[in-house]
């Protein structure tokens, strides 16, 4: 039986950087129309690293500030640019609208986020093995 070569590497990443790597790996499996741009990866990573209760509401918050504008500031882009990025993340299934028009992450991403956040809270860090098979032709 032929043995598969194995490449092992260890990284220590912040939660935000982890999601950046995660979405770059996610991109490998996507067709051209669903691949995330660098800005989409950055925004998805920022949202994933937020508190589990974080959602994007359709209106401004009670303090008059839009969470969308806060994300634009965090990314260093114009407020108007954030709407296109959010629309693309929604089209690509990274953000979903609920029945009240709130934007949130899909269940599959929230399961990953919850696991990571609980382990970081409990242990201060979290070891995560991401295994995938690659066939080279």
C-alpha positions in Angstrom: 0.0 0.0 0.0 1.4 3.4 -1.0 1.7 5.9 1.8 0.3 9.4 1.3 2.8 12.2 1.9 1.8 14.4 4.8 2.5 18.0 5.2 2.2 19.2 8.8 2.5 22.8 9.9 1.5 24.5 13.2 0.2 28.0 13.4 -0.7 30.2 16.3 -3.3 32.6 15.2 -5.7 35.1 16.7 -9.4 34.3 16.2 -9.7 36.9 13.5 -6.7 35.5 11.6 -8.0 32.0 11.9 -11.2 33.0 10.1 -9.1 34.7 7.4 -7.3 31.4 6.8 -10.6 29.5 7.1 -12.3 31.5 4.3 -9.2 31.2 2.1 -9.4 27.4 2.4 -13.2 27.7 1.9 -12.5 29.5 -1.3 -10.6 26.5 -2.7 -13.8 24.5 -2.9 -15.9 27.2 -4.6 -16.5 27.8 -8.2 -15.4 31.1 -9.8 -18.7 32.9 -9.1 -18.7 32.0 -5.4 -15.1 32.8 -4.5 -14.7 35.5 -1.9 -12.7 38.6 -2.7 -10.1 39.8 -0.2 -12.5 42.4 1.2 -15.3 39.8 1.5 -12.9 37.5 3.4 -11.9 40.4 5.7 -15.5 41.3 6.4 -16.6 37.7 7.0 -13.6 37.2 9.3 -14.5 40.4 11.3 -18.1 39.3 11.7 -17.2 35.8 12.7 -14.8 37.0 15.4 -17.6 39.2 16.9 -19.7 38.1 19.9 -22.1 35.2 19.2 -25.1 37.6 19.6 -23.8 39.9 16.9 -26.2 40.5 14.0 -26.5 43.2 11.4 -29.8 45.0 11.7 -31.7 46.6 9.0 -31.8 50.0 10.7 -29.4 52.1 12.7 -28.9 51.2 16.4 -30.5 53.1 19.1 -27.4 55.3 19.4 -27.9 56.3 15.8 -24.8 54.4 14.5 -25.1 51.8 11.9 -23.3 48.5 12.6 -22.6 48.5 8.9 -20.8 51.8 9.1 -18.9 50.6 12.1 -17.7 47.6 10.0 -16.7 50.0 7.2 -14.6 52.0 9.7 -13.0 48.8 11.1 -12.1 47.8 7.5 -10.9 51.3 6.6 -13.3 51.6 3.7 -16.0 54.1 2.8 -19.5 53.6 4.3 -21.0 53.2 0.8 -18.6 50.3 -0.1 -19.8 48.1 2.8 -23.2 47.6 1.2 -21.8 45.9 -1.9 -19.6 43.7 0.2 -22.5 42.7 2.4 -24.7 42.0 -0.6 -22.0 39.7 -2.1 -21.6 37.8 1.2 -25.3 37.4 1.2 -25.4 36.1 -2.4 -22.6 33.7 -1.6 -24.3 32.3 1.5 -21.9 33.7 4.1 -24.6 36.0 5.4 -28.3 35.1 5.5 -31.4 37.2 6.1 -33.9 36.0 8.6 -37.7 36.6 8.4 -37.2 40.1 10.1 -34.5 41.1 7.5 -31.7 40.8 10.0 -28.4 39.6 8.5 -26.6 36.8 10.3 -24.2 33.9 9.8 -25.5 30.5 8.7 -25.9 27.7 11.3 -22.8 25.8 10.1 -20.6 28.9 10.7 -22.2 29.5 14.1 -21.4 26.0 15.2 -17.8 26.5 14.3 -17.7 29.9 16.0 -19.4 28.6 19.2 -16.9 25.7 19.4 -13.9 28.1 19.1 -15.3 30.8 21.4 -16.2 28.2 24.1 -12.8 26.6 24.0 -10.9 30.0 24.0 -13.0 31.1 27.0 -12.4 27.8 28.9 -8.7 27.2 28.0 -7.4 30.6 26.7 -6.4 29.0 23.4 -7.7 26.3 21.2 -5.9 23.7 19.1 -7.7 23.1 15.8 -6.7 20.5 13.1 -8.1 21.2 9.7 -7.7 18.1 7.6 -8.4 17.8 3.9 -7.4 15.4 1.2 -5.8 16.8 -2.0 -5.6 14.7 -5.1 -3.1 16.1 -7.6 -3.5 15.1 -11.3 
